[in-house]
């Protein structure tokens, strides 16, 4: 009997500890945001976010509100309103018409606030268009319907589950794209590009990394000066254009479709299938299955591999 009482006392004590930890965790999470503001909106709202030195995240939800959470960090540590003031920053979080603005701009250059960065996390209706810009952080878009634009000078970009056309540009990071029903423009000067499940076509360009395209459809253009290209095109449209100066190219296409082929590199490898034209060690030019989609791949620093799905 005594052991049973001890057992229940232990369970009760453990429950109190768990409840306390949960309460402290919720309280900590609630205090992480420097400020939070909410705005009632209708479908097809616009979200415009600007900051320097911080990241931007936008998440689509089944809601009729836009919630803007602002985070302030100094040397990586989250601050609250009791830790610092933002007198030398121009902060504007407001709604005008159908657009919600979240803008943080540093006005002064004093040493005291040079280490501060301001980030935004936005929760918005699924049918929202975004225009996001930061000069010093990463960008993330997820679960949105509509055209999206995101630009950064110093971080990576990630876009997931977007129904609309997207334009992504960074000078200092990688770009990762998943599940896009629309056209994609992805441009980076300092990283790799990886895209999966794009149905509207893609234009991917990088000066400093590889390009990997999996399960893409539509017109495909991929160019890099510093890496390899691998492209899996499930349903090609008018053209597939692949070019690199510093690596090999591997392209997978449906076997039974028609192609106008122009391949050139240090070595060209292809399984011939109903092909008419010219083929040697370094070049392949002609028509497959009577011609159709223009398939052009060129490299000066590697091989070309043509394979079939």
Secondary structure, DSSP 8 states (H G I E B T S, - for coil): -HHHHHHHHHHHHHHHHHHHHHHHHHHHHHHHSSEEEEEE--SSEEEEEEESSS-EEEEEES-SEEEEEEEEEETTEEE-TTT---TTEEEEEEEETTEEEEEEEE----GGGTTEEEEEEEEEESSEEEEEEESSS-EEEEEEES-EEEEESSS-EEEEEEES-EEEEESSS-EEEEEESS-EEEEESSS-EEEEEESS-EEEEESSS-EEEEEEEEEEEEEESSS-EEEEEEEEEEEEEEEESSS-EEEEE-TTS-EEEEEESSEEEE--SSEEEEE-SSEEEEEETT--EEEEEEESSSEEEEEE-
